[in-house]
Amino acid sequence: MASQTPNENGFLNLWPTQFLQRSVPNADSANSVLLDLVLELEQKYNADVGKSDVTSDYLSQSFLAVEHPVIDWLKGCINKSVGDYLKEQGIDFNVDWGLQAWPNINRRGDYHNLHNHPHSYLSGTYYVAMPAQYDHSARNDLNPGAISFYDPRAQANMQAIRGDGQVDPEHRVLPSSGMLLLWPSFLHHFVHPNTSDALRVSISFNVVLKWRDEYLPL
């Protein structure tokens, strides 16, 4: 197992968790089409299954398998981001992966419990539609519409002091339409409640490796 090399002063940051947050350019027109597709899928799902579980029944779906130009566009955006992520990690060999994706439709009061995404390498979300504003009147400690990510090293902040990068175990993002997030699948995250009457719509996805022995560490 190769070791990392400290800098000229002997310092080395160990076990980093790489996170990608970017805005996809010129996403507005694509998002309007994606929103229509997601809502059409929900209606069809309700008719076929008899209940609106299109968001929670993610294992039975393959949203990116839908044949449509905007789906091809979204797959291209995701695959480009995955390639950039791997390059930033310093991975200099070919990696094959597949994508599993499903839509999320959050109405007023909807949220997602703390969870991670097992059986995949990377996970991410692309934001199609976000409310312009939220109702903050219920409680002043709410973070409506946000998504929080948590330090995977349990209790790493117990002895942290002011100015130490370990102080806050939470990284919180308030997404906007057209934003794409990508992170290691082991990272626990929580989607805060939607306190707006407007829809909060996103496409979540997993990057599942097509395994090859070349991936094994030397």
N, C-alpha and C positions, 0 to 999 in steps of 0.2 A: 504494500500500500504506500503510494507516494505521499510525502508530506508537503504542506504549503511552506513557502519561504517567507520569513518575516521581512519587513521593510528595513531600510538602512539604520533605523533606530531600534530595531529589535521587536517592533510591534506587529501583531497579527490578529485579525478578526476571525475568530473561529465560528463554524456552524452558522453561517448567515442564512437568512430566509429571503430569497429573491422574490420580488413582487413587481408586477407590471401594471401600470395605469396609464392609459392613453386615450385620446379622443380620436375617433375615426373621421377623417376629413370627408366632407360632402355627404354626410349620413342622413340628412333630413328627408330627402326624397325616398331613399331606401326604407327609412323607418316607417313612413306612412304606409308603404306596401306591406312591410313586415307586420305592422299592427293589424291590418286587414286579414292577413293570413292566420295570425294567432287567434283572432276572434272567430274566424270561420272554423278553425280547428276546434275551438271550444264548443261552438254550436253543434258541430258534427259529433264531438265526443259526448255531449249531453244526450243527443238523439240516440247514439249507438249504445252507450253505457248506462244512461239514465241518471247520471249525476255529474257535477262539475268538478271532477278530480284531475283535470288536465294538468294542473300544476303539481300535484302530489304524486300522481301515478307516472313518475318519470322513467321507470325501468322498461315500460312497454312502448316507449315512444322513440322515434328516430326522426326528429324534426328536420334535420339537415338532409334527409333522404328525399324530401319533397322536391319534385322537379319544377323549378321556377328560377328565372334569372336572378331574383333578389336573394334566393337561397345560395346560389352559386357565388354571388357577391359576398355574402356573409361568411361562407366557408373560406373564401379567399382571404378575407380580413383575419379570420381566426388562425388559419394556417400560417399566414405571414407573421402574426404575432408570436405564434409558437416557435417558428424558426428564429425570430429575433431573440426570444427568451433563451433558447438553447445556445445561441451564439454568445449572448451576454454571459452565460454561465461558463463559457470556455469549452463547450462541447464541440470538438472539431472533427467528428465523424458523422456519417449518415445515420439518422434516426427515423424509423418508420412508425407512424401512428395512425390511429383512426379516431374519429370524433363521434361522441354520443351527445345528443342535445335535446332539450325540452323547453317549452315556454313556461314562464311564470306570470300569472295574472294576479296581482295583489289589489284587492278592493279595500275599502275603508275597514280598518281593524285587522287586516291580514298581515302576517309576519311569518318568519321561518325560524324554528328553534335552533339552538346551537348544534352544529353538526360539521362533519367533514365528508369527503367523498372517497370511500374505500374503493380499491381495485382499479384505480387510475393513477396516472403519473402527475398530470397537471389538471387543474380545474379553472373555470372562468365563467364570466357573465358578460353579455353584451346588453346594453340598455336601450330599449326601443322607445319607451315613453315614460316620462317622469312627471309627477304633478308639479305645477309651477309654484305652489305654496302649500303649506300644511297647517293644520289646526294645532296650535300649541297651548290651548286653553286648559286642557285636562290636567296636565302636570308639567312643571317646569324642568323636570329631569328627563323628559322624553327626547329621543333623537329620531323623529319620524322620517321614514324613507331612507335612512342611512344603512350601511352594512359595516359591521365591525369584525375585525380579524384579531386573533389572540395569539400571544407568544406561545409557541409549542413547547417551550421548556417550563414545565409546571413550577410555579413559585420562584421563578428566576429573579423577580424583583424584590424579594423579601428583605434583602440587606442593601438595596440601592439607596443612593443619596442624591440630592438635587444636582442636576447636570449630568448624571449618569444615564446613558442611553437605555438602561434596563428599567427605569422607574415606571414607565407606563406600559402595562402588558397588552394594551389595546391600540390597534390602528383603525381609525374610523374614516370612512369615505361617504360623502353625500354625492351619489352619482348624478350625472346628467345624461340626457338622451345623446346617444352616439358614443358613449364611453365604453371602453372594453377593459376589463380587469382579468388578470391571469395570475395564478398562484399555485404553489405545491398542494396537491390534493390532501395531504395530511393536515393542513392548516385549518383549525376550527374557526368557524365564522357564524355570525348571527345577523339576520335581516330584521331590522327594527320595524315596528308596525307602520302601516300607511294610515295616517290620520286625515287624509284628504278624500273627498268624493271622486276625485279624478283617479284614473287607473295608473298603476305602476306596473309596467310590462317590461320583461326582460327575457333573454334567451340564455339559459345556463348550459354549460357543456363540460364534458370530461375529455381529456386527451389520454387515450388508452394506447399503450405501446404495443406494437407488433413485435414480439420478443425475438431477439437474436443473441447468440452467445457473445457477440462482440461488445454488448453492453456491460458485461461483467467487469468490475474493477480489476486492474492488474495487481 
